[in-house]
Amino acid sequence: MKDKGASRVSPELRPEDKDMPLLPWIDPENFNPGYLTRNMHLLPKRGDKPEWQHTQDYWANPAAFSRSGSSQSGIESAGTGPAPP
């Protein structure tokens, strides 16, 4: 963010992702504690493409972001002010 002079980032759908199906934030087949499944309607959604999945895998997530590249990742940076600390 500092290198780009951005003060915030936000996820944005790419044009090719506009019609992708939305799935529950977590896969209930793999992780289904009651406190989450009861409130699933309140949680964010995920897409069906790998870059929109939540693997909850600490070691895999950074690799997925680096493979996607910042211009293709669906992350938009903006702002000209200083980045927050």
C-alpha positions as CSV (number, residue, x, y, z in Angstrom):
1,M,0.0,0.0,0.0
2,K,2.8,2.4,0.9
3,D,4.5,1.8,-2.5
4,K,1.2,2.7,-4.3
5,G,0.3,5.6,-2.0
6,A,-2.9,3.9,-1.1
7,S,-4.7,4.5,2.1
8,R,-7.3,1.7,1.7
9,V,-8.0,-1.4,-0.3
10,S,-11.3,-3.1,-1.0
11,P,-12.3,-6.3,-2.9
12,E,-14.1,-5.7,-6.2
13,L,-15.4,-8.2,-8.6
14,R,-13.7,-8.5,-12.0
15,P,-16.0,-8.4,-15.0
16,E,-15.6,-12.1,-15.5
17,D,-16.7,-12.8,-11.9
18,K,-20.0,-10.8,-12.0
19,D,-22.2,-13.8,-12.6
20,M,-20.4,-16.4,-10.6
21,P,-22.5,-18.3,-8.1
22,L,-22.3,-17.2,-4.5
23,L,-21.6,-19.9,-1.9
24,P,-21.7,-19.9,1.9
25,W,-18.6,-18.4,3.6
26,I,-17.5,-21.8,4.9
27,D,-18.0,-25.2,3.5
28,P,-20.5,-26.9,5.8
29,E,-19.2,-30.3,4.7
30,N,-15.7,-29.5,6.1
31,F,-16.4,-27.1,9.0
32,N,-19.8,-26.8,10.6
33,P,-19.9,-25.6,14.2
34,G,-23.4,-24.7,15.3
35,Y,-22.6,-21.0,16.2
36,L,-21.5,-20.4,12.6
37,T,-24.2,-22.5,10.8
38,R,-27.0,-20.8,12.8
39,N,-25.7,-17.4,11.6
40,M,-24.5,-18.3,8.1
41,H,-27.0,-15.8,6.6
42,L,-25.1,-13.0,8.4
43,L,-21.6,-14.0,7.1
44,P,-20.0,-12.8,3.8
45,K,-20.3,-15.1,0.8
46,R,-17.6,-16.6,-1.3
47,G,-17.4,-17.3,-5.0
48,D,-16.9,-20.6,-6.7
49,K,-13.4,-19.7,-8.2
50,P,-10.2,-20.5,-6.3
51,E,-9.3,-16.9,-5.6
52,W,-12.7,-16.4,-3.8
53,Q,-12.4,-19.5,-1.6
54,H,-11.6,-19.4,2.1
55,T,-9.3,-22.3,2.7
56,Q,-8.5,-21.4,6.3
57,D,-5.0,-22.7,5.4
58,Y,-2.4,-20.3,6.7
59,W,0.3,-21.7,4.4
60,A,-1.8,-21.9,1.2
61,N,-3.4,-18.5,1.4
62,P,-0.3,-16.3,0.8
63,A,0.7,-18.5,-2.2
64,A,-2.7,-18.1,-3.7
65,F,-2.5,-14.3,-3.4
66,S,0.9,-14.2,-5.0
67,R,-0.1,-16.4,-7.9
68,S,-3.1,-14.2,-8.6
69,G,-1.1,-11.0,-9.1
70,S,-2.4,-7.7,-7.8
71,S,-4.0,-6.6,-11.1
72,Q,-5.9,-9.8,-11.4
73,S,-6.7,-10.5,-7.7
74,G,-9.9,-8.5,-7.3
75,I,-8.2,-6.1,-4.9
76,E,-8.5,-2.5,-5.7
77,S,-6.3,0.1,-4.0
78,A,-7.2,3.7,-3.7
79,G,-6.4,6.9,-2.0
80,T,-3.6,9.4,-2.1
81,G,-3.2,10.0,1.6
82,P,-0.9,8.2,3.9
83,A,-1.6,4.6,4.7
84,P,-2.9,3.8,8.2
85,P,-0.3,2.6,10.7
